[in-house]
Amino acid sequence: MITDRIEYLETYKSIPALEQVTDFIKSHDLTALPEGRYDIAGDKLFLNIQVYETKDPAKARLEAHDRYIDLQLMIEGEEIIGYAPRAGLSDPTEIQPENDISFYDAAFDGCLLKKSMFGVYFPQDAHAPCISSDKTRLVKKAVFKILYE
């Protein structure tokens, strides 16, 4: 897991497809993009723009992906993203292979993701997004899905 500010994104050159992600960010106004999927390199790299209200921490669930790295960039608002190493978790409580997602019921630590900050979650990182930091609020987030080969 990596959490940092957008101005330092390019220092993580070992992340697959990072150059394509940064090029996309530089050439598009993410604040103006409506919700939805944007193909950058087909299923190898795509973006989901999400707009939603954060939720009560008691309703949060850890999730993990086998095939994709998530690079989550906060465009507007803030949220807590929970984190736990996947290796220390028991078996998933739900698996959706068609969506490349497994859910876990377990304790986690939280990290505050504010506007212009990003988090990177590799397949070994279970994460619980969308958690209210202090109150329910509307957020807009860019989630880049990077195929992990």
C-alpha positions in Angstrom: 0.0 0.0 0.0 1.2 3.5 -0.8 -0.5 6.7 0.3 0.8 10.1 -0.9 0.0 13.4 -2.6 -0.6 13.7 -6.3 2.5 15.8 -6.9 4.7 12.9 -5.9 3.0 10.3 -8.0 5.7 10.1 -10.6 8.3 9.1 -8.0 6.7 5.6 -8.0 8.0 4.6 -11.4 7.9 0.9 -10.6 4.1 0.8 -10.6 3.0 -0.8 -13.9 1.5 1.6 -16.4 2.3 4.6 -14.2 3.4 6.7 -17.2 0.1 6.1 -18.9 -1.8 7.0 -15.7 0.2 10.3 -15.2 -0.2 11.2 -18.9 -4.0 10.7 -18.6 -4.2 12.8 -15.5 -2.2 15.6 -17.2 -4.3 15.5 -20.4 -7.7 15.3 -18.8 -9.6 17.5 -16.3 -10.7 14.8 -13.9 -13.0 17.2 -12.1 -15.1 17.6 -15.3 -15.3 13.8 -16.2 -18.7 12.3 -15.4 -19.1 9.0 -13.6 -18.3 6.0 -15.5 -15.5 3.8 -17.1 -12.9 5.3 -19.3 -10.7 2.8 -21.3 -7.1 3.9 -21.5 -5.6 0.6 -22.7 -8.6 -1.7 -22.7 -8.7 -4.1 -19.8 -5.0 -3.6 -19.1 -5.7 -0.1 -17.8 -8.9 1.7 -17.3 -10.4 4.4 -15.1 -13.6 4.4 -13.1 -14.9 7.9 -12.0 -17.0 7.4 -8.9 -19.3 9.9 -7.1 -20.9 8.7 -3.8 -21.5 9.5 -0.2 -19.1 8.1 2.3 -20.5 5.5 4.8 -20.4 4.8 8.5 -17.2 2.9 9.4 -19.3 0.1 11.0 -20.6 -0.7 7.4 -17.1 -0.9 5.9 -15.8 -4.2 4.4 -12.3 -5.0 3.3 -11.9 -5.9 -0.3 -9.0 -7.2 -2.4 -8.3 -7.9 -6.1 -6.3 -10.7 -7.6 -5.7 -9.3 -11.1 -5.7 -5.5 -10.6 -3.8 -2.8 -8.7 -6.1 0.1 -7.6 -4.7 3.6 -7.8 -7.3 5.7 -6.1 -7.1 9.5 -6.5 -9.4 11.8 -4.5 -10.7 14.5 -6.7 -13.2 16.1 -4.3 -13.9 15.5 -0.6 -12.2 13.1 1.7 -12.6 9.6 3.1 -10.9 7.0 5.3 -9.6 3.9 3.5 -9.1 1.0 5.7 -6.1 -1.3 5.2 -5.0 -4.8 6.3 -2.4 -7.1 4.9 -4.2 -9.8 3.0 -1.8 -12.5 4.1 -3.0 -12.1 7.7 -6.7 -12.5 6.9 -8.9 -15.6 7.1 -10.7 -16.8 4.0 -12.9 -14.3 2.2 -16.5 -14.1 3.2 -17.6 -13.4 -0.4 -15.8 -13.9 -3.8 -16.9 -12.3 -7.1 -14.4 -13.6 -9.6 -16.2 -11.9 -12.5 -15.5 -8.6 -10.8 -12.1 -9.5 -9.5 -13.1 -8.8 -5.9 -13.0 -10.7 -2.6 -14.5 -9.4 0.6 -13.2 -10.0 4.1 -14.7 -9.4 7.5 -11.8 -8.3 9.7 -10.3 -5.4 11.6 -8.3 -2.8 9.8 -6.4 0.4 10.3 -7.5 3.5 8.5 -5.7 6.2 6.4 -7.3 9.6 5.5 -7.4 10.3 1.8 -8.0 14.0 1.1 -8.4 16.0 -2.1 -5.3 15.5 -4.4 -4.1 12.5 -2.4 -3.8 9.0 -3.8 -3.5 5.5 -2.5 -2.2 2.4 -4.4 -3.5 -1.0 -3.4 -1.7 -4.1 -4.7 -3.3 -7.6 -4.8 -1.7 -8.3 -1.4 -3.4 -5.2 0.1 -6.9 -5.6 1.5 -8.6 -2.2 1.6 -12.0 -0.7 2.7 -12.8 2.4 0.8 -15.6 5.0 1.1 -15.5 5.4 4.9 -16.7 8.7 6.5 -13.9 10.6 8.2 -16.1 12.6 10.5 -19.4 12.9 8.8 -21.1 11.6 5.7 -19.9 13.6 2.7 -20.1 13.5 -1.1 -16.8 12.6 -2.7 -15.6 12.2 -6.3 -12.8 9.8 -6.9 -10.8 8.4 -9.8 -10.0 4.7 -9.5 -7.4 3.6 -12.0 -7.4 -0.2 -12.5 -4.0 -1.5 -13.6 -3.7 -5.1 -14.7 -1.1 -6.9 -12.5 0.7 -9.4 -14.6 
